[in-house]
Amino acid sequence: MQCALAIDLGGTELRAAVVNRNGQLIACAAEPTDARSGPDAVVAQILSLVHQVRDEAGPCSLLGLGIGSAGPLDPLTGTVIAPPTLHGWHDVPLASVLRQKLAMPVLLENDANAAALGEWRFGAGRGTQSMAFITVSTGIGGGIIADGKLLHGRRGLAAEIGHMTIASDSREACACGARGCWEAMASGTALSRDATRLAASGEARFLKELAGSGPVTGHHVAEAARQGDKAALSLLANEARWLGIGLVNLLHLYSPERLIIGGGVGSLLELMRADIERVIEERAMSAYRGVPVIAAELGRNAGLIGAASMIFNGQHKPELETMH
């Protein structure tokens, strides 16, 4: 059985898996990322997890290792440039380092792009030639498949969709330092921020009860909305409005066949679908309407499955041919 190793490298959690050609996880392991100890410590963690899942997977032919990592990074050179969630990482040649240590092909990709590949090849995007994957969680990220290829752009930095400015007069600051980014208006962090403010004002008593002494989260908003709470329903309507505005931009820019929504807030899609579709109908030019907005299918495994698929499908092909 032919398989590929996969790594999902985030600032909080590090996950490893062995994945077969059907996109099924044969073995999986995870541990907290030692994000503050620098690249060498994390590389040691990766090697440890790789050996663990190799042993658990049993007999199979491992063709290589695909990595989905927090960015920014350069997938063509396999370099992690300067991710804010990984302390001390500056132009780290991660693919080269692991290639030497494991003696196998190693490919690196932005984590959101890896998840987009997973959904395209094995999930909600199957059968399309063009699709947009949007993950709405702590921030907003995504990946674009255009004419049967992952869109990379200069240095692999294309499709930082969370940092489109969609509210230029907004006072809401984004983690990137700008104001009015899509991420600042429609991420899970933004939803929690707005809900916490509303609860503190006394206008959302049920949300305050659910949250107790902590901040109101998207899960609290969803729970309250499902029980018909007016404040929660209003918050989700506002969330849907901002998501819809960003999705209209993606429709006009990329003309995808499907808009695929993942992440924690993405799991609330059914509660917001009607409002999102209403915004699209109001704002999109007529030729761009009617594109389905659907939920991602692979959940938190999308990045691992997509990272492995790079090995099976010859992503960055010259490098693979050289290694073989």
matplotlib code that plots the C-alpha trace (Angstrom):
import matplotlib.pyplot as plt

x = [0.0, 1.4, 1.1, 2.4, 3.4, 1.7, 2.4, 0.1, 2.3, 0.5, 1.5, -0.6, -0.7, 1.5, -0.1, 1.3, -0.4, 0.1, -2.4, -3.2, -4.1, -7.8, -7.3, -7.8, -5.7, -4.0, -2.3, -2.4, -0.6, -0.5, 1.1, 1.3, 3.8, 6.9, 6.4, 8.6, 11.7, 12.8, 13.0, 15.3, 12.9, 10.0, 12.0, 12.8, 9.1, 8.2, 10.8, 9.5, 5.9, 6.9, 8.5, 5.5, 3.0, 5.3, 5.3, 1.6, 0.8, 2.5, 3.7, 3.3, 5.4, 6.0, 6.5, 7.3, 6.3, 3.9, 3.7, 1.0, 2.4, 1.5, 2.8, 4.0, 6.2, 7.6, 6.4, 8.7, 11.9, 10.3, 11.2, 9.1, 9.6, 8.4, 5.3, 4.0, 2.9, 6.4, 9.0, 12.4, 11.5, 13.1, 13.7, 13.9, 14.5, 12.2, 11.7, 15.4, 16.2, 13.6, 14.5, 18.1, 17.0, 14.3, 15.9, 12.7, 10.9, 9.5, 7.0, 5.9, 2.6, 0.7, -1.7, -4.8, -3.7, -3.1, -6.6, -8.0, -6.2, -7.7, -11.2, -10.7, -9.3, -11.2, -13.9, -16.5, -14.6, -14.4, -15.3, -14.6, -11.9, -12.2, -13.2, -12.6, -11.9, -12.5, -11.6, -13.3, -12.0, -9.6, -8.7, -9.8, -7.7, -8.2, -7.0, -8.0, -8.2, -8.2, -8.5, -7.4, -4.4, -3.7, -3.2, 0.2, 1.2, 4.5, 6.5, 3.4, 1.7, -1.6, -5.0, -4.4, -8.2, -8.6, -6.7, -8.9, -10.1, -13.9, -14.6, -12.1, -13.8, -13.9, -12.1, -11.7, -8.0, -6.8, -3.9, -1.9, -2.0, -4.5, -8.1, -11.2, -9.8, -12.3, -10.7, -11.3, -14.9, -16.0, -13.6, -14.5, -12.4, -14.6, -17.8, -16.6, -15.5, -18.9, -20.8, -18.7, -19.3, -23.0, -23.2, -21.2, -23.6, -26.5, -28.3, -27.5, -28.3, -28.7, -25.2, -23.7, -25.3, -23.9, -20.4, -20.2, -17.2, -15.4, -15.7, -18.7, -17.6, -19.0, -20.3, -22.3, -23.7, -24.7, -26.3, -28.3, -29.4, -30.7, -32.9, -34.2, -32.3, -32.8, -29.3, -27.6, -29.6, -28.7, -25.0, -25.2, -27.0, -24.2, -21.6, -23.4, -23.5, -19.7, -19.0, -21.3, -19.6, -16.2, -17.6, -18.9, -15.4, -14.1, -16.9, -15.9, -12.1, -12.0, -15.4, -15.3, -17.8, -18.2, -17.6, -16.5, -16.6, -14.7, -13.4, -15.2, -17.4, -17.9, -19.6, -22.4, -23.1, -26.6, -27.6, -26.3, -26.8, -30.0, -28.5, -25.2, -27.1, -29.2, -26.1, -24.7, -27.9, -27.9, -24.3, -22.9, -23.3, -25.9, -23.4, -21.7, -24.8, -26.1, -22.7, -23.4, -22.1, -21.4, -19.8, -16.3, -16.4, -13.0, -13.0, -9.6, -8.1, -8.3, -4.8, -3.2, -5.0, -4.2, -0.5, -0.3, -2.0, 0.8, 3.1, 0.6, -0.1, 3.4, 3.0, 6.1, 7.0, 10.6, 11.6, 9.9, 11.5, 14.9, 14.4, 13.3]
y = [0.0, 3.4, 6.1, 9.6, 11.2, 14.5, 17.2, 20.0, 22.6, 25.3, 27.6, 25.7, 22.1, 19.8, 16.9, 14.0, 11.3, 8.6, 9.0, 6.6, 7.4, 7.5, 10.3, 8.1, 8.5, 5.2, 6.6, 10.0, 11.6, 15.1, 17.1, 20.8, 22.7, 23.9, 27.2, 29.3, 27.2, 27.9, 25.8, 23.1, 22.1, 21.9, 19.9, 17.4, 17.2, 16.6, 13.8, 12.2, 12.2, 11.0, 7.9, 7.4, 7.3, 5.3, 2.6, 2.7, 2.6, -0.8, -2.0, 0.6, 2.3, 5.9, 8.1, 11.4, 14.0, 16.9, 19.7, 22.3, 25.1, 28.4, 31.1, 33.2, 30.7, 30.1, 26.7, 26.6, 26.9, 25.1, 28.0, 29.2, 32.9, 34.5, 33.0, 35.2, 32.0, 30.3, 32.1, 32.6, 31.3, 33.5, 32.0, 28.5, 26.0, 23.4, 21.2, 20.9, 20.2, 17.4, 16.1, 15.5, 13.9, 11.6, 10.9, 11.3, 14.0, 16.8, 19.4, 22.5, 24.4, 27.1, 25.4, 27.0, 26.0, 22.5, 22.3, 23.7, 20.9, 18.3, 19.6, 19.8, 16.3, 14.4, 16.6, 19.2, 20.4, 17.1, 17.4, 21.1, 22.9, 26.2, 26.6, 28.9, 27.4, 29.7, 28.8, 31.0, 30.4, 32.5, 34.3, 34.0, 32.1, 30.2, 28.7, 29.2, 26.5, 28.1, 26.2, 22.9, 24.4, 25.8, 29.6, 30.5, 34.0, 35.6, 33.6, 31.4, 34.3, 34.5, 34.4, 36.0, 36.6, 37.4, 40.7, 42.1, 45.5, 45.4, 48.2, 51.1, 53.3, 50.7, 51.1, 47.4, 46.5, 43.3, 41.2, 42.3, 45.9, 47.2, 48.1, 46.9, 43.6, 40.8, 38.9, 41.9, 42.0, 38.3, 35.9, 33.9, 36.4, 39.2, 37.4, 36.7, 40.4, 41.7, 39.2, 40.0, 43.7, 43.2, 41.0, 43.6, 46.3, 44.4, 43.8, 40.1, 38.6, 35.0, 35.1, 36.5, 33.6, 31.1, 32.6, 33.1, 35.1, 34.4, 35.9, 35.0, 32.6, 31.6, 28.4, 30.4, 32.5, 29.4, 27.8, 30.9, 31.4, 27.8, 28.6, 31.7, 34.4, 37.7, 39.1, 35.9, 35.9, 39.6, 38.8, 35.9, 38.1, 40.7, 37.9, 36.6, 40.1, 40.6, 37.0, 37.6, 40.8, 39.0, 36.1, 38.5, 39.8, 36.2, 35.6, 38.6, 37.9, 34.2, 33.1, 29.7, 26.9, 26.5, 28.5, 26.0, 27.2, 25.5, 26.3, 26.9, 29.6, 27.7, 25.0, 27.5, 27.9, 26.4, 29.2, 31.9, 30.5, 32.4, 35.7, 35.0, 34.1, 37.3, 39.4, 37.7, 38.1, 41.9, 42.6, 40.2, 40.9, 38.7, 36.4, 35.6, 34.6, 31.0, 29.6, 27.2, 28.1, 24.8, 23.4, 21.8, 18.0, 17.0, 19.0, 19.4, 16.6, 18.7, 20.0, 16.7, 15.1, 17.9, 17.9, 14.2, 14.7, 17.0, 13.9, 11.8, 14.4, 15.7, 19.2, 21.2, 18.4, 19.2, 18.8, 15.4, 14.2, 15.3, 13.4, 10.2]
z = [0.0, -1.0, 1.6, 2.4, 5.6, 6.5, 9.1, 10.2, 11.9, 13.9, 16.7, 19.2, 18.0, 15.9, 14.2, 12.1, 10.0, 7.5, 4.7, 1.9, -1.7, -0.9, 1.6, 4.6, 7.8, 8.6, 11.7, 13.5, 16.5, 18.0, 20.7, 21.7, 19.6, 21.5, 19.6, 21.9, 21.8, 18.2, 15.0, 16.3, 19.0, 16.7, 14.1, 16.8, 17.6, 14.0, 13.7, 16.9, 15.6, 12.2, 13.8, 16.0, 13.1, 10.9, 13.6, 14.1, 10.4, 9.9, 6.5, 3.7, 1.1, 2.2, -0.9, 1.0, 3.5, 2.9, 5.4, 5.9, 8.0, 9.4, 7.2, 5.6, 3.7, 0.3, -1.0, -4.0, -1.9, 1.1, 3.4, 6.4, 6.3, 9.6, 11.1, 14.1, 15.9, 15.9, 17.9, 16.4, 12.9, 10.2, 6.8, 8.0, 5.2, 6.8, 3.7, 3.1, 6.8, 7.0, 3.5, 4.8, 8.1, 6.6, 3.2, 1.3, -0.7, 1.5, 0.3, 2.1, 1.8, 3.6, 6.0, 4.5, 1.0, 2.2, 3.6, 0.3, -1.5, 0.8, 0.3, -3.5, -3.9, -1.2, 0.3, -0.6, -3.7, -5.6, -9.2, -9.6, -11.5, -9.7, -6.0, -3.0, 0.4, 3.3, 6.9, 9.5, 12.9, 15.1, 11.9, 8.3, 5.8, 2.6, -0.6, -4.2, -6.8, -10.3, -13.5, -11.8, -10.0, -6.6, -6.9, -5.5, -6.8, -6.0, -3.4, -2.8, -0.9, -2.9, -1.3, 2.0, 1.8, 5.5, 4.9, 2.2, 3.4, 3.5, 5.9, 5.3, 7.9, 10.7, 14.0, 14.4, 14.4, 12.7, 14.0, 10.9, 12.2, 9.6, 10.3, 8.6, 7.3, 6.6, 9.5, 11.8, 10.9, 10.4, 12.1, 15.2, 17.2, 15.8, 16.6, 20.2, 20.6, 19.4, 21.6, 24.7, 24.2, 23.9, 27.0, 29.0, 27.9, 29.5, 26.2, 26.0, 29.3, 28.1, 26.5, 29.7, 31.6, 29.2, 29.3, 33.0, 34.0, 30.7, 27.2, 25.0, 22.3, 19.0, 20.6, 23.1, 20.3, 18.4, 21.4, 22.2, 18.6, 18.4, 21.4, 19.6, 21.6, 19.8, 20.7, 19.4, 16.2, 15.7, 16.2, 13.7, 11.2, 11.4, 11.1, 8.0, 6.5, 6.8, 5.6, 2.6, 1.6, 1.6, -0.4, -3.0, -3.4, -3.9, -6.5, -8.5, -8.2, -8.9, -10.2, -8.4, -8.9, -5.2, -2.0, 0.7, 4.3, 7.1, 10.6, 13.8, 12.6, 9.4, 11.4, 12.0, 8.3, 8.6, 11.0, 8.6, 5.1, 4.3, 5.3, 3.5, 0.3, 0.6, 0.8, -2.3, -4.2, -3.3, -4.0, -6.7, -10.3, -11.9, -13.7, -10.4, -8.4, -7.9, -6.8, -3.9, -0.4, 1.3, 4.4, 4.3, 4.7, 6.1, 9.4, 11.1, 9.0, 5.7, 6.1, 6.8, 3.8, 1.5, 2.6, 1.8, -1.5, -2.6, -2.6, -4.5, -7.1, -7.8, -6.4, -7.2, -9.6, -10.5, -6.8, -6.6, -9.8, -8.5, -5.3, -7.0]

ax = plt.figure().add_subplot(projection="3d")
ax.plot(x, y, z, "-o")
ax.set_aspect("equal")
plt.show()
